[in-house]
């Protein structure tokens, strides 16, 4: 069995088992998600996913990471960053922390992790001086942390929206197209989400919660940074492009409408589709199919052939725009 597949299988089994144990041992009201007018779930659910997946992912990175190219500096900083967000997310799930505390925690975690990438990690050395690029990476990582949190609002959404791109990234590494370091992170998270899917499938009884979406967003962002470095920047952007596009267009739309962008809402394209009458399965299977296409486009975008590379980029952008427009039409699929 390949190391990448080993990490994936271990993560899937360990996450599913640990989550089953937590569900049985913890009180039924512990981290229970309330239902209100913004909710996309119609039955009680618990925000326990992060309590299982994050420890499993971090433990597997320590067990397998060194032999797969993750150095001590990266492992320490990524683990501390994930731990900070895991604790902050858990507290927020229980007590709703002020936004200022959340942002400070995210900035600290992002700074640590960008430092952990090492002094030689560069994505755009010909365009930005090193300090400016580092600052941009920190901001991008904070955005990715929140982006994953924003999109964790529907059964299986993170599984289909992030798990499939990560599985493609892990596959790229398994076939020698990307580094084993980024592949190990992707395989661990994708496997963890696979185990989580058993409890998050419609009608979901468990969600990630902030304790899951925040640290997983951090680690996902690092994995996509690394594959952008290993292959091409376009590859690192195309793999999570649906999440990036939905979150970014929703943010712009809310700014134009004069909304408080820090207030909770349900205006993402996938949420609009669900409220227009799409079933959960219709939404998540559409996202899953789109991400399969994006995985192929990401591979094409890494080609040395300029026409193939441009075709991959154009097809990816067109497909994402088509799905977002279809979701926002407010008509039943």
C-alpha positions in Angstrom: 0.0 0.0 0.0 1.4 3.4 -0.9 2.2 5.8 1.9 -0.5 8.3 0.7 -3.2 5.6 0.7 -2.0 4.4 4.1 -2.5 7.9 5.6 -5.9 8.2 4.0 -7.2 4.8 5.3 -5.8 5.4 8.8 -7.4 8.9 8.9 -10.8 7.6 7.7 -10.9 4.7 10.2 -9.5 6.6 13.1 -11.8 9.7 12.6 -14.9 7.5 12.2 -14.1 5.4 15.3 -13.2 8.4 17.5 -16.3 10.3 16.4 -18.5 7.3 17.2 -16.9 7.2 20.7 -17.4 10.9 21.3 -21.0 10.7 20.2 -21.6 7.9 22.7 -19.7 9.4 25.6 -20.5 13.1 25.5 -23.9 14.4 26.7 -26.4 14.9 23.9 -26.5 18.6 24.6 -22.8 19.1 24.3 -22.0 21.4 21.4 -25.5 21.0 20.0 -26.1 23.2 17.0 -29.2 25.3 17.4 -31.9 25.7 14.7 -32.9 29.1 13.6 -34.1 31.0 10.4 -30.6 30.8 8.9 -30.1 27.0 9.5 -29.9 24.6 6.6 -30.5 21.6 8.9 -34.0 20.7 10.2 -33.0 18.3 13.0 -30.7 18.5 16.0 -27.1 18.2 15.1 -23.9 18.4 17.2 -20.7 20.2 16.3 -18.4 17.3 17.2 -16.6 16.7 13.9 -13.6 18.8 14.7 -13.0 17.1 18.1 -12.3 13.9 16.2 -10.8 14.9 12.9 -8.3 17.5 14.0 -6.5 15.4 16.6 -6.4 12.5 14.1 -5.0 14.6 11.3 -2.3 16.2 13.5 -1.3 12.8 15.0 -1.0 11.2 11.5 1.2 14.1 10.3 3.6 13.4 13.2 3.5 9.7 12.6 4.0 9.8 8.8 5.0 13.4 8.0 8.8 13.2 8.6 9.2 10.2 6.2 7.1 12.1 3.6 9.1 15.3 3.6 7.5 17.4 6.4 10.3 18.9 8.5 10.3 19.5 12.2 9.8 23.2 11.9 6.7 22.7 9.8 5.2 20.0 12.0 5.7 22.1 15.1 4.3 25.3 13.8 1.4 23.6 11.9 0.5 21.7 15.0 0.5 24.7 17.3 -1.4 26.7 14.8 -4.1 24.0 14.4 -4.2 23.7 18.2 -4.8 27.4 18.7 -7.7 27.4 16.2 -9.0 24.1 17.6 -9.3 25.5 21.1 -10.6 28.9 19.9 -13.1 27.2 17.7 -14.3 24.9 20.5 -14.7 27.9 22.8 -16.6 29.8 20.0 -18.9 26.8 19.5 -19.8 26.9 23.1 -19.6 30.6 24.1 -19.5 32.6 20.9 -16.2 34.5 21.2 -15.9 38.1 20.1 -14.9 38.5 16.5 -11.7 40.3 17.6 -10.5 37.3 19.6 -11.2 35.0 16.6 -9.3 37.2 14.2 -6.3 37.5 16.5 -6.2 33.7 17.0 -6.3 33.2 13.2 -3.5 35.8 12.6 -1.3 34.2 15.1 -1.9 30.7 13.7 -1.4 31.9 10.1 1.9 33.7 11.0 3.2 30.6 12.7 2.4 28.4 9.8 3.8 30.8 7.1 7.0 30.9 9.2 6.9 27.1 9.3 7.0 26.9 5.5 10.6 27.8 5.8 12.8 30.7 4.4 13.1 29.2 1.0 9.4 28.8 0.3 8.4 31.3 -2.4 5.5 31.4 -4.8 6.0 34.6 -6.7 9.7 35.5 -6.2 9.8 37.5 -9.4 6.9 39.8 -8.5 7.2 40.4 -4.7 9.9 40.9 -2.2 10.0 38.2 0.4 8.5 40.2 3.3 5.5 41.4 1.2 4.9 37.8 -0.1 5.0 36.5 3.4 2.4 39.1 4.4 0.2 38.2 1.5 0.5 34.5 2.4 -0.6 35.2 5.9 -3.7 37.1 4.7 -4.5 34.4 2.2 -4.2 31.8 4.9 -6.6 33.8 7.2 -9.0 34.0 4.3 -8.8 30.3 3.7 -9.5 29.6 7.4 -12.7 31.6 7.2 -13.6 30.4 3.8 -13.8 26.8 5.1 -15.8 27.9 8.0 -18.2 29.9 5.8 -18.8 26.8 3.6 -19.5 24.4 6.5 -23.2 25.1 6.4 -24.8 22.1 4.7 -24.7 18.3 5.0 -21.6 16.9 3.2 -20.7 20.3 1.8 -17.1 20.3 3.2 -16.8 16.6 2.3 -17.7 17.3 -1.4 -16.3 20.8 -1.6 -13.0 20.2 0.1 -12.5 16.5 0.4 -12.6 15.8 -3.3 -10.0 18.5 -4.2 -7.8 17.2 -1.4 -8.2 13.6 -2.7 -7.0 14.9 -6.2 -4.0 16.6 -4.5 -3.2 13.4 -2.7 -3.5 11.5 -6.0 -1.1 14.0 -7.7 1.4 13.2 -4.9 0.9 9.5 -5.1 1.8 9.6 -8.9 4.8 11.9 -8.3 3.3 15.0 -9.8 3.3 16.9 -6.4 5.5 16.6 -3.4 4.7 13.9 -0.8 4.7 16.6 1.9 1.6 18.3 0.5 0.1 14.9 -0.4 0.4 13.7 3.2 -1.5 16.7 4.5 -4.2 16.3 1.8 -4.5 12.5 2.4 -4.9 13.0 6.2 -7.6 15.6 5.9 -9.4 13.9 3.0 -9.4 10.6 5.0 -10.6 12.4 8.1 -13.5 13.9 6.1 -14.3 10.5 4.6 -14.8 9.1 8.1 -16.7 12.2 9.1 -19.1 11.7 6.1 -20.6 8.7 7.8 -22.2 11.0 10.4 -22.5 14.2 8.2 -24.6 12.6 5.4 -28.2 13.8 5.0 -29.8 14.2 7.4 -26.7 15.0 9.3 -26.4 14.4 13.0 -22.9 15.9 13.3 -21.2 19.0 11.8 -17.6 20.1 11.9 -18.2 23.1 14.1 -15.6 25.9 14.3 -13.3 23.5 16.2 -13.1 21.6 12.9 -13.6 24.1 10.1 -11.0 26.6 11.4 -8.0 24.3 11.9 -8.8 22.2 8.8 -9.1 25.5 6.8 -5.6 26.3 8.0 -4.1 23.0 7.1 -6.0 22.9 3.7 -4.6 26.3 2.9 -1.1 25.1 3.6 -1.6 22.0 1.4 -2.8 24.2 -1.5 0.1 26.6 -1.0 2.5 23.7 -1.2 0.9 22.1 -4.3 1.0 25.6 -5.9 4.7 25.5 -5.2 5.2 21.9 -6.3 3.2 22.2 -9.6 1.8 25.6 -10.6 0.0 28.4 -8.8 -3.0 27.8 -11.1 -3.2 24.2 -9.9 -3.3 25.4 -6.2 -6.1 27.8 -7.1 -8.2 25.6 -9.3 -8.5 22.7 -6.8 -10.4 24.8 -4.2 -11.9 27.2 -6.7 -15.6 26.5 -6.0 -15.1 27.4 -2.3 -13.0 30.5 -3.2 -15.5 31.7 -5.8 -18.7 31.1 -3.7 -17.2 32.8 -0.6 -15.7 35.7 -2.5 -18.7 36.5 -4.6 -20.9 36.3 -1.6 -18.7 38.7 0.3 -18.7 41.2 -2.6 -22.4 40.9 -2.9 -23.0 41.6 0.8 -20.6 44.6 0.7 -22.5 46.0 -2.3 -25.8 45.5 -0.4 -24.4 47.3 2.7 -24.6 44.2 4.9 -22.5 43.8 8.0 -20.0 41.2 6.7 -19.2 40.0 10.2 -22.8 39.1 10.9 -24.0 35.5 10.4 -26.0 35.0 7.2 -27.2 32.4 4.7 -26.5 34.1 1.4 -23.9 31.7 -0.1 -24.8 30.3 -3.5 -25.3 26.8 -2.2 -27.5 28.1 0.6 -29.6 30.1 -1.9 -30.1 26.9 -3.9 -31.1 24.9 -0.9 -33.7 27.5 0.1 -35.0 27.7 -3.4 -36.0 24.0 -3.2 -32.9 22.0 -4.2 -32.4 18.9 -2.1 -29.3 18.5 -0.1 -28.2 15.7 -2.4 -28.7 17.8 -5.5 -26.5 20.6 -4.1 -23.7 18.4 -2.8 -23.6 16.1 -5.8 -23.5 19.1 -8.1 -20.5 20.4 -6.1 -18.9 17.0 -6.1 -19.2 16.7 -9.9 -17.9 20.2 -10.3 -14.8 19.3 -8.2 -14.1 16.3 -10.3 -14.0 18.5 -13.3 -11.8 21.0 -11.4 -9.4 18.2 -10.4 -9.0 17.4 -14.1 -8.6 21.1 -14.9 -6.0 21.5 -12.2 -4.0 18.7 -13.7 -4.3 20.3 -17.2 -3.2 23.6 -15.7 0.1 22.1 -14.6 1.0 21.1 -18.1 4.1 22.4 -19.8 1.9 23.0 -22.9 0.5 26.5 -22.9 -2.7 25.7 -24.8 -3.5 22.7 -22.5 -2.7 24.9 -19.5 -5.0 27.7 -20.7 -7.7 25.3 -21.6 -7.7 23.9 -18.1 -7.9 27.4 -16.5 -10.7 28.6 -18.8 -12.8 25.4 -18.4 -12.4 25.6 -14.6 -13.5 29.3 -14.5 -16.5 28.7 -16.9 -17.7 25.6 -15.0 -17.5 27.4 -11.6 -19.3 30.4 -12.9 -22.0 28.2 -14.4 -22.7 26.4 -11.2 -22.7 29.6 -9.1 -25.2 31.2 -11.5 -27.4 28.1 -11.5 -27.4 28.0 -7.7 -28.4 31.7 -7.5 -31.2 31.5 -10.0 -33.5 30.5 -7.1 -35.2 27.8 -9.2 -35.5 24.1 -8.4 -33.0 21.8 -10.0 
